Amino acid sequence: MKQHKSQIEAEGFTTIHDIFSDDQIQQIRDIIAHANGSNTTFRRSADLFAIRQFLKEVPDIHSLIFNNSFKGLIGELFGKDYFVVKSIYFDKPEQSNWFVSYHQDLTISVDQRLELEGFTNWTVKQGQFAVQPPLHILENSFTVRIHLDDTDENNGALKVVPGSHLRKVARLEAIDWSKQSEHICPVQKGGVMIMKPLLLHSSNRTTNNSRRRVIHIELCNQDLPERMAWSERHTIFEPAIN
């Protein structure tokens, strides 16, 4: 874990295999397959199926994901003061042409729009408010991607620019891409890829006719200003009793 923690700090990402067994992954897949898809948080197209506020929409999944192994991983890498602030399920079909160009994840999801210092670039999508928060919130956030399929460069494994999270908020038009190193992050089924939201990352179209299903979970240990709340907040570790 020390090696993974050091890699996250220096390069902005790491990959850890065999966090979930084949049986656990199959149970997770089965629960998702039977989820009620009538809510607006479910989005389906030819190139992508997604469930936003995933842990809330599919509550039976919670105990399977936050088992002792996964909770131990979070506690050791980040600390027991972290909690879930966003959860999304992505299903990229076998013949998907969906791709995402290089970007940073600069917004968080909150319950309402408020004019507060340091909170900018508001958007609303499917009734959910997103905003770019002060830098310290992004710097104290992590994304954990649980892979339900083997994923490589041929079916949308993330490409990242190692160390780019250290530049804070980057102006993409000012980056000299000829001088950037690129790393592809293959992940085996049952493994996780962890990254900082400020890390530059992208993904390509599917070219090998293989499906890619990922559970995307964002974690933070920062409270928001009074009157503003995370649109999702799920406790991972119960507070210690003095």
Helices and strands as residue ranges (DSSP letters): H 2-11, E 13-16, H 22-33, E 42-44, E 49-52, H 54-57, G 59-61, H 62-65, H 68-77, E 83-92, E 100-103, E 108-110, E 120-125, E 128-132, H 135-139, E 141-147, E 159-160, G 164-167, G 172-174, G 177-179, E 183-184, E 192-195, E 201-203, E 212-220
